[in-house]
Amino acid sequence: MHQLTAYCNGKIFTGTTILYQKVILVCNGIINGIIGENEILTNAEIIDLKHQLIAPAFIDLQINGGNHKLFSAELSTEALQATKEYSNKGGVDHFLITLFSNSTEVFIVC
């Protein structure tokens, strides 16, 4: 079954401009399009953004860690989880963990 969600009443940043009185349509977690407010389908779940700004997430291509956990110092899933939580707070949805100056043994383990 298709889960259709309409995010409305927000300011949509496209990367170059801000759209007003538009709706983001999402089906099963994938953005299907942006439509006018008067085009919302009756079977869609409506999410009111309450005039908040919605924008694409960031991708961080070089991060050493987060929340007081450095991945190079602690090669663990806990360090990765701490980095994920830290990144998400700043608008980062995806990241590439990096190893900074370390021993050869640490680089080989990874």
GIJO-V460847 format. One record per residue. N is the residue number from 0. RES is the residue in one letter. PHI is phi in whole degrees, -180 to 180 (NA if undefined). BURIAL is 1 if it has 9 or more other ideal C-beta (glycine too) atoms within 8 Angstrom, else 0. Layout:
N:RES:PHI:BURIAL
N:RES:PHI:BURIAL
This chain:
0:M:NA:0
1:H:-87:0
2:Q:-99:0
3:L:-103:1
4:T:-126:1
5:A:-118:1
6:Y:-95:1
7:C:-128:1
8:N:63:0
9:G:-131:1
10:K:-106:1
11:I:-101:1
12:F:-90:1
13:T:-93:0
14:G:112:0
15:T:-131:0
16:T:-150:0
17:I:-112:0
18:L:-99:1
19:Y:-116:0
20:Q:56:0
21:K:-123:1
22:V:-129:1
23:I:-94:1
24:L:-97:1
25:V:-125:1
26:C:-122:1
27:N:53:0
28:G:82:0
29:I:-118:0
30:I:-67:0
31:N:-97:0
32:G:164:0
33:I:-120:0
34:I:-128:1
35:G:-74:0
36:E:-60:1
37:N:-82:0
38:E:-105:0
39:I:-63:1
40:L:-76:0
41:T:-68:0
42:N:-90:0
43:A:-88:1
44:E:-76:0
45:I:-97:0
46:I:-115:0
47:D:-86:0
48:L:-81:1
49:K:51:0
50:H:66:0
51:Q:-77:0
52:L:-86:0
53:I:-120:1
54:A:-146:0
55:P:-61:0
56:A:-76:0
57:F:-87:0
58:I:-122:0
59:D:-99:1
60:L:-90:0
61:Q:-158:0
62:I:-138:1
63:N:-91:1
64:G:162:1
65:G:-169:1
66:N:53:0
67:H:67:0
68:K:-125:1
69:L:-97:0
70:F:-62:1
71:S:-62:1
72:A:-86:0
73:E:-142:0
74:L:-78:0
75:S:-149:0
76:T:-66:0
77:E:-64:0
78:A:-65:1
79:L:-66:1
80:Q:-63:0
81:A:-63:1
82:T:-67:1
83:K:-61:1
84:E:-62:1
85:Y:-61:1
86:S:-65:1
87:N:-60:1
88:K:-63:0
89:G:-98:0
90:G:92:0
91:V:-91:1
92:D:-100:0
93:H:-132:0
94:F:-148:1
95:L:-116:0
96:I:-70:1
97:T:-125:0
98:L:-109:1
99:F:-98:0
100:S:-21:0
101:N:-154:0
102:S:-78:0
103:T:-60:0
104:E:-61:0
105:V:-65:1
106:F:-66:1
107:I:-70:0
108:V:-61:0
109:C:-73:0
